[in-house]
């Protein structure tokens, strides 16, 4: 059986006999009828002590009869331990539940991230295509609204700046939009030179032929004929190259020195008759 600390101390006093002797002496001491030495608080305390003494006597006598040892333990310890154990168990259950929820959330988050990455990988090409289409549409609208002279000047500027890819695109667009413009022949001449840079010999030859059609009396026309003969040699059309050089000499008998030198070199490459 279990007792609290205060009970144990009083039990020791009781077993020693002092508690009972004190109680007996107290009970046998005569009290004046007109005086009450105990106030209400003291009387209640004494009543509690007497109650405890009676309980202790009962416990001691029960212990003697049964032979079960008396165990001294602070009051309420079992209940407190049980309450604490229950709280710990509740906390462990809560922690387990929270961990499981966190694991589920992490899995869902990983899945959402994968879905987002997959969506972005599909959207990115679409966005790029849409942007390219929008840009092309804007450029097309700008070219359509552009004055032909301004368009030619822009294309020629790209050619002079060495931007052959840009010049090729701009010149090709010009001759396509304005085939009958006064600048169309010269645009074809510059377009042929742009094609030559990347060794597009067939395209270059076609552009030079379009440039010299009608044998214009311009400063660039002799060079266009000489360039045409070079492209024909590259295309393994030596006979046509030689005929072009003959036409060059007939149509432009006094070409610039650079053009004459280019024609001489090409004639040797084509193995033209003297």
BELFEN-V925902 format. One line per field, one symbol per residue. phi: phi as a letter, one per 30 degrees, with the letter a starting at -180 (. if undefined). A space follows every 50 residues. Layout:
phi->???
This chain:
phi->.cbdddddddddddddjdddddddddddddcedcbbdcdddddddddddd dddddddddddddddcidddccaedidedddddddddddddddddddddd dddddddddddddddddddddddedddddddddddddddddddddddedd dddddddddddidddddedddddddddbdcddcdddddddddddddecid dddddddddddcdihdcbdcdedddddddddddddicddddddddddedd dbdbdeedddddddddddddhddd
